């Protein structure tokens, strides 16, 4: 049954069973949206959705592995059959590359010695996965009166910040996998924004900041709720909002 007699806003968030994605799901549900929890593990996805429902939100689990196009297509079909459209897509799922290939190269992304298989694995999720999911969901987003796409990036992907010898990233290890993947994601965001601008889409990249999550071994100083705020703001932009930009909660982030 298609549940869109009145236009209920539907939001899909990838990697939403924990961390920033889950916090964004909680905030969008609190705004009255129906939230679809994209997760590779259906059990974990359903646990997160059930917790949101218990808190009064409208949430459902969607099995989605961004590195598997078949699951992206199946998720799109499931959303189509149940809701008939999609209003918000937040491409949140991402990996650092640490331990993705072998334990010994878990923290070695130094360009001159990096494991190419790790670089490929990171790009598979952080870049190619975004293309796969976005393209699977575009037909549903085109049925929305105000489609929004948010790609979760990082200040590490800013060439301006990363190349500043006195900048905030000074002293951090160099990275040939995670950091370039986020730079590529920023470039991809601009290309989608340029293509879809004429169709009323607003497509932006979000920098959530240094958030306390598993991805950085809980070394971040922001809560997941604080990190999710930038995502939610871009997901709920009005018609006069920006597109093709890169933003944190403090405003535009340099490319």
Beta strands, then each sheet from edge to edge (+ up, - down):
strand 1: 10-13
strand 2: 34-39
strand 3: 58-63
strand 4: 88-91
strand 5: 148-153
strand 6: 202-207
strand 7: 246-248
strand 8: 251-252
sheet 1: 3+ 2+ 1+ 4+ 5+ 6+ 7+ 8-
end
